[in-house]
Each structure stands twice: as structure tokens, then as C-alpha cells.
Amino acid sequence: MNPAPRLALESIPPPPAGVISPDATTRADDDDGPFLVCARCHRVITTPAARVDRGGRHEHTFANPHGFVFHIGCFAAAPGCVTTGAPSTAHTWFPAHAWQVALCRSCSEHLGWLFSGPSRFHGLILDRLARTEGKGD
């Protein structure tokens, strides 16, 4: 198992003004549902239709160097997220991919990471998402 991105999760600051993920122009909340929303604030993050497989699976479990364990799902797009920080390949879970922290665009909850490299996708922490048929907030 590869180490995870090195983060002290409780100390992640909110994203600076104007920092957004590159896929922010794609709006999942323009669809009719179902949706995956931030479990904290109910902002639409992505849809089940955006699920993708990486390394032969949609879901993965990783631990970072601090011992935090994350169960993530991979998604082609997560327009409800914003990214913060410079891309880094340190301790990446997906070879040849850099990662950036992905936060909820509404409440700044840490929801996962945006991975970029040979492919581009979000690794979202599944227990920080909830499924809903409505559009959320």
C-alpha cells in the first residue's frame, strides 16, 4: 500500500478567494439527480454517473504517513469541490499523478483530492458524502 498525501487534516485552512478546481464550470447541480452531496452542508459535489475506475477499482482504502486511513471513490468530475495548494507528487497514492487537496466549495470540509497526470480525477472520501435525489443546497 502506498502512503497517502501528507496532511494534518484538522488544520486545513479554507481555500483562498478565487481558488477553484479546473472543472468548476461543469455544474452537477444542473442535473435532476441523484447526487452525492457534502455530508456536512449538503452542497452537491458530484453524481454517481461520474464514477470511474482507477487501478481496476472505483473504491480504494489508503493510509497516509500520519496514520489517517481514507476510504475513497474515484470520480471523473466533482464540480462542488475547490482545490487548494500546489500539485504535489509526494506520497501519491496513484503513480505518475500529482494531488491537490479538494474541499467543499460551500463549507470548506476536506472531501478528498484532485489527482492529475496521465488522467485527471477526484479521489473523494466516501464517508464525507451522502446520496440524495434532490439538488441539496
N, C-alpha and C positions, 0 to 999 in steps of 0.2 A: 504494500500500500504506500502510495506516495504521500509525503507530508502536504499539508494544506497551506493556503496563504496565511502568512503570519500576521495575526491581528489580535489586539486586545479589544474584544467586541464591545465591552461596556463603555469604552472611551471613544467610540467613533463619533466625530462631530457631524453636525448636519452639513449637507453639501453647500459649497459656496454658491451665491446667487449666479444664475446663468449657466451652471454646470448641468448638462443633461446628457443622457445617453444618445448615441447617434441615431437610434431608431425611434426617437421620441415623436416623430411626425406620424408614425403608424399608431392609430388610436384603437385599442381593443374595445374601448367603451362606446364605439360607434356601432358595434355589432349587437345582436339580440341575445346572446348568451349561448351556453353557460359561460361563466367567468371564473377565474381564480383571482381572488382579492386579497389584499393585505389583511391578515387576521386581526391586526391591531386597529386599523382605521376604516377598513372596508373599501379602500380605493381599488379600482380594477387594475390588476397588474398584467395579466395575460389571459389566454384562453387554453383549454385543453387541446384544441386543434393545433396549437403552436408547439406541442411536444415533439422532441427529436431524440434520436438515439446517438450517443457518443460512446465509443468503446464497446459497441454492441448492446448497450442498455440505455434506457431512459433514466433510471434511478441509480444513484451511487451513494455510498457512505464513505466519508473520508474523515481523518483526524488531522488537525493542524499541529504545529510544533508546541503549542501551548496546551495540548490535550483536549481542546474542544472538538467534539465529534459532530459532523453535519451530515444529514441525510438530504441529498439534493436531487432535483429533477432538472433535466436539460430542456430548454425551450428556445426556439428559433428567434423569438422576439418577446420582449417584456416592456411595452411602452409605458407602463405605470412605474417604471424604475428610472432613477437617475444614477449616474456613475460619479464617483469621486476618486481622486488620486490618479497618479500617473500609472500607466500599464506596467506591470512587473511580471517577470518570469520566475522570480524567486519562489521556491516551494510550490510550483504549479502542480495541480492535480492532472492536467491534461498536457502531455508532452507537446512542445512547439507552440503552446498557447500562452499568451500573457493574460493577466487578470486585472480587473479593477473592481473595487467594492461597488455593489449595487444596493441602493437604498430606495425605500418607498418614496415616490415623488410627493406624496401628501404629508406623511408624518415622520419621514426620515428613519423608519425602522430598517435595520440591516436585514435585507432579504436574500442576499447572495452575492454573486459575482458575474460580471460580463467577461467572457473569455474571447480573445481574438487571436487569430493566427491563420492557419490553413482554413479554418472555418470560424464563424462568429456565432456565439450562442450565450444564453444566460444559464448559469447553474443556480437555481433558486432553492432555498431552504424550505422543504415541503411543509414542515410543521408551522411555518410562519405565513402560510397561505390557507385560505378557506375557499371552498367551492360554493358558488351561488348561481342561481338562474337569472337574477336581476342584475342591474348595472352597478350596484354599490353606490358609494358616494361620489 
